């Protein structure tokens, strides 16, 4: 893996971690059940993407 590819993966990991963290925080403050479910699904998707990028290393 080249240095440029490694930097891309590290950047993508950072973005996915940030999105997961932000979505978790918002989910805790939302009272609407449908929106909460949507946000929980988004947390799972970001977690899956994080793990996929992590597995590339």
Secondary structure, DSSP 8 states (H G I E B T S, - for coil): --HHHHHHHHHHHHHHHHHHHHHHHHHHH---HHHHHHHHHHHHHHHHHHHHHHHH-
